[in-house]
Every structure is written in C-alpha cells, then in structure tokens.
C-alpha cells in the first residue's frame, strides 16, 4: 500500500512542479536543519508565497506532501485527496 501511495503522490507532485516551476531550497546536514528551515521560512514568507515541510519525517512521502501542501493522516492515508 505504501508503494502505491508513493506512486500516486509522485505523479501529483510532478504535475505541480511542472505547472508552477517553483524555486526550491533544500537543507542538508547533521545539525541545525530544523532551525535553518524555520529561519529561511520566516524571512521568505514576508515577500514570497512559501511552503515548508510540516513534520520532519525525512522520507519521500513527506517531500511529496510538502509539494502538494498536504498533511498525511496515518489513520486514513487517503484523507489528503
């Protein structure tokens, strides 16, 4: 079921990226990612339409949900539809 969900989310995410062509900032490293993400978001949201990941799951599904602007309810995986 998880692979099916990933495939569907990937298709929708690719369509959103193709349509809107957003600028994307990726933050990597072992320390300070959440603080850095929050700081960048606070600064950029004043001037731009911004989006950030809601939780720190650090997996593909979270990336897809962030692109789509959705949250995943673990009790009902189709709620994001």
Secondary structure, 3 states (H helix, E strand, C coil): CHHHHHHHHHHHHHHHHHHHCCCCCCCCCCCCHHHHHHHHHHHHHCCCCCCCCCCCCCCHHHHHHHHHCCCCECCECCCCC
